[in-house]
Amino acid sequence: MSTYGGKTRTYRKEELSLEFPQLLEYVRYELSRHHHIQLKMSGSSMRPTIEDGDVVTIVPVEATTIRPQDIVLLATSSGTALIRRVLSVETRDGTLYAITQGDHAKRPDTPIPLTRIIGRVVSLQRKGRGKAIPLGSSLPLRTRLWMWLKRWWRQKERR
């Protein structure tokens, strides 16, 4: 697998996935050491951006640098890991919250404190093969617009 700069970690040379039992504990530890993590995705909540079987690269993130349109790894209140897109960041009672939503979901998730965001998804590999595709605002405007149009068109076709 190609990497997004720096060291990329797996667990005992096994692919990591969101179903890995100690995922949150392991990812927090590795990201705190400034290592990158690669996770094999399952499910359809982030389609069409991230497909089932894609491998995403996650890097450490400061909560204050989270911006709308970032794709992040977060910990739910029940202790599971999710990959979601940040729609907005807002302040409530002096605490910063992120409003997130899966690209395939119809409604946003319950707002979460920024402290629950563990890392930022910076690239993906389709089905874990080939060249890593960078994600996020580092892409040229033309590319981001094209990706948005493709998502919009696919959603329109599903209706």
GIPE-V957338 format. One record per backbone hydrogen bond with DSSP energy under -0.5 kcal/mol. NH is the residue of the N-H (numbers start at 0). CO is the residue of the C=O. If there is no record, write none. Layout:
# GIPE-V957338
nh = {NH/NH}
co = {CO/CO}
This chain:
# GIPE-V957338
nh = {4/8/10/11/13/15/17/19/22/25/26/27/28/29/30/31/32/32/33/34/35/36/37/38/39/40/40/46/48/49/50/52/53/54/55/55/56/57/58/60/64/65/68/69/71/71/72/73/73/74/75/75/78/81/83/83/84/85/86/86/87/89/91/94/96/97/98/99/100/103/104/104/108/111/113/115/116/117/117/118/119/120/121/121/122/123/124/127/128/132/133/134/138/143/144/145/146/147/148/149/150/151/152/153/154/155/156/157/158/158}
co = {2/35/13/9/10/37/39/16/19/21/22/23/24/25/26/27/28/29/30/29/6/57/8/55/15/38/53/43/45/45/48/40/50/124/38/53/122/36/119/117/61/62/85/66/69/83/118/71/81/115/73/79/75/73/71/81/100/69/84/98/98/96/94/91/89/111/87/97/84/44/44/101/99/97/95/112/113/72/115/72/58/70/56/119/56/132/54/124/125/123/131/121/135/139/140/141/142/143/144/145/146/147/148/149/150/151/152/153/154/155}
